[in-house]
Every structure is written in structure tokens, then in C-alpha cells.
Amino acid sequence: MTMQEYIADAEGALLHTYNRYQIVLEKGDGVYLYDYDGKKYLDFVAGIAVFALGYHNEEYNEALKGQIDKLIHTSNYYYNVPAVNAAKALKAASGMDRVFFTNSGAEAIEGAIKTARKYAYLKDGSTDHEIIAMEHSFHGRTMGALSVTGNPKYREAFQPMIGNIRFAQMNDIESVKSQLTDKTCAILLETVQGEGGLVPATEEFLKEIRRICDERDILMILDEIQCGMGRCGTMFAWQRYGVKPDVMTSAKALGCGVPVGAFLMTEKVGAHSLAAGDHGTTYGGNPLACKAVETVFDLFEKEHVLENVGKVAPYLEEKLEELKEKNPAIIERRGTGLMQGLVFDRPVGDIIQAAISKGLILINAGPNIIRFVPPLVIGREHVDEMIAILETCLPK
Ligand SMILES: *Cc1c(COP(=O)(O)O)cnc(C)c1O
């Protein structure tokens, strides 16, 4: 079959929830992808901040193959070795105390919401607690995650959402305070907003939220699904700020391609929230997914991934700034680490189309922003290659 025939078949079989780019990706190697016709692409998307280690990492692949031959799945009613190792690695990397594995980011958010409600319920027995989330946030597509996602366009047709969610402005502490009530049980935000436009929380904002949460004994929940796992230069983005959340979520690069997420909490929250019977999942934390997590943490260390981000991210930032200086259509560069965005004065769809046709995979974050979330193993030469292609795709 030709690539066009596969695309036609896909459009005949898959539910049309994505306007897909017209390529069928077949294999990957390092920071490059190949389509069904053998055309090579430099990948600055990494499956949306997922494939941190790059494609076709021999050790990662072998670890998974070994686990497939041993045991792919068993129920959470029994223990399995990869889940133990993965949970210990996550604890060590985050300094959090308790881990629950999920299949996705959205499910990790669901777990975090349930944790916050139960924590508050155990304190006062009431069932009308509120959560404060941020405008322009993105937390996933399930009903709970959608309810805390600050983008009315995603929510509109699916009303009613879960109740008692209030929205505040990111980096505006007064707007958070104005939404606080006696019923507030948690404040939820991405440490660095991804989908909403590559907006890092300020240190001041996070510290003030921490203070409010401590004062009221309510939970600070940080969504690290996109910005975590080394993308911003530390294993989790909040670790740069001198604050620690009560609950955090992870997914995307956590499994580097195998679907897995997690929500984590401190010992105190773990002891006073979800208990036996309160939450569960069939697949979450299965041996295959957890082998991926365990291996990802091993390889981050072995391949010095954080050091690489520390070296390449400033270079990417510098090159994007240069591009901005040269091109008046670019209004702003923002983001942090290997999670960067260029804000344009116009929709970026055509630029991305042009880049893909020239062998560079990019993605947007909203209509006017190009997002750069490459594998964390890229080198400076890949940044140069990306910039050289992108330059030829920009409006004159
Ligand atoms: C992608 C994402 C999610 C949702 O994760 P899924 O695995 O797609 O359910 C939640 N929060 C953030 C910040 C994300 O980037």
C-alpha cells in the first residue's frame, strides 16, 4: 500500500478527532523519524514531550523485550518487581513518598482530584469542596481532567463538568486569593503550562501558593506531566523553585513511549486520603509499563540526560532569540529548558506544514505558537539543523 492509501484507510476507520498531518510515521532512530516512504524528519516534538531518550534506544528496547518474555501483566492485587523498582526510582527522583501508577496523564489528574477531595472530606465530612485551577491550563480529556482545564473551548460541548471548580489567572496571586473560600481543598497548576502557551510559573507565585496551602491545610497539586522528567533541566520542574507540592502528577516522558502515568503524594497526604478500596486500575502499574519507567530512570542517569538538557537548552534559547530578532512575525520567545515556544503575530499552521514538508517535525501550542519539545538527547547540531530548516519556512 502507498502512504496515501494508508491515510485514506485511516480516515475511513479512525474517529475524526484529530486533523492529522499527511504523513504515516514508520520508524525512528535517535532524534529522527522516518515516514512510510522512507523520508527522514528531524523531530522537535518527541510525540509531544514523550520520547525523551530518542527513538530506538537499544537498552530501553531490550529491557522491554525481556519483560515481555517474563510477564506483561498481572493484577494490582499482587506485587510485581518492576512496579517496586519504578516506584522507588520515582520517590528518589521526586522526594515524594507514595506513588500510584496510572495509564495516562489524565488519569493521574483524576487521581490527584480524588486525593484532594478525600483529604478534605476526612477533615470535615462535607462533600462540597472546591478546587482552584488556572486559566489556559491543560490537564487532559477525561471529565475530571477536563473540568480543571482552563480552556472553555474544550469543555463547552461536554457540560456539565464536575462541580466546584474555580479558575484563577496563572502568576496572579491576587486572582487566586479572590477564588479562595472555606471550601477550597486544593490549588492545581502546571509548573510550566504547556498546551496553554509555554508559560512557566514564577517563583514568587509558587511560593505564595505554597504558603496559602500550608496556612489552610489544603493541597498544592503540581501537574508535571509535560514539564517534568528532565524537560526543564531538573528532574521535576518544581525542584528549581524551592517549593514542594503535596501531590504531583507525571506521565508523558515517564514511560518514554509506553503508556504510563503516576500521581505521587507526601506521606502525610497518603496517610489521610485514598485508602484501600478508594481507587484502582486494571492496567496501571503493570510490569511492562513499570519496566519502562524503571529503565527510563536508569537511562536518564547513565546517559546524563539532565546534564545534556543543561547544555543544549541555553543554546536552543539563544538560537530562538536570534530568530526572533531577525523576523518581525515573531513576537516573543518563552518557556524554559527544552520546553520552548515562539509566539507569532499570526496562525502558525502554514509554517508547521512547510517545516514538515522540508523534513522537520514541529507542533503548535494554540493557534499562534510553535512549540519546541524535542527528545532530551538532542545536541547543538540538531538545534542548528532545526533552525536552518525553520528559517526557510517563516513569513518573509
Ligand atoms: C498531556 C498532558 C496531560 C494529559 O495527559 P494524557 O496522557 O494525554 O492523558 C495532562 N497535563 C498536562 C500538563 C499535559 O501536557
The ligand as an SDF file (V2000), in Angstrom:
LIG
                    3D

 15 15  0  0  0  0  0  0  0  0999 V2000
   -0.6020   15.8110   28.0410 C   0  0  0  0  0  0  0  0  0  0  0  0
   -0.9690   16.4300   29.3200 C   0  0  0  0  0  0  0  0  0  0  0  0
   -1.9710   15.8810   30.1380 C   0  0  0  0  0  0  0  0  0  0  0  0
   -2.8210   14.7070   29.7270 C   0  0  0  0  0  0  0  0  0  0  0  0
   -2.0650   13.5410   29.5590 O   0  0  0  0  0  0  0  0  0  0  0  0
   -2.6920   12.3340   28.7000 P   0  0  0  0  0  0  0  0  0  0  0  0
   -1.6720   11.2390   28.8410 O   0  0  0  0  0  0  0  0  0  0  0  0
   -2.8400   12.8190   27.2930 O   0  0  0  0  0  0  0  0  0  0  0  0
   -3.9930   11.9810   29.3050 O   0  0  0  0  0  0  0  0  0  0  0  0
   -2.2020   16.4810   31.3740 C   0  0  0  0  0  0  0  0  0  0  0  0
   -1.4970   17.5400   31.7680 N   0  0  0  0  0  0  0  0  0  0  0  0
   -0.5210   18.0950   31.0160 C   0  0  0  0  0  0  0  0  0  0  0  0
    0.2400   19.2630   31.5270 C   0  0  0  0  0  0  0  0  0  0  0  0
   -0.2440   17.5710   29.7540 C   0  0  0  0  0  0  0  0  0  0  0  0
    0.6900   18.1380   28.9960 O   0  0  0  0  0  0  0  0  0  0  0  0
  1  2  1  0
  2  3  1  0
  2 14  2  0
  3  4  1  0
  3 10  2  0
  4  5  1  0
  5  6  1  0
  6  7  2  0
  6  8  1  0
  6  9  1  0
 10 11  1  0
 11 12  2  0
 12 13  1  0
 12 14  1  0
 14 15  1  0
M  END
$$$$
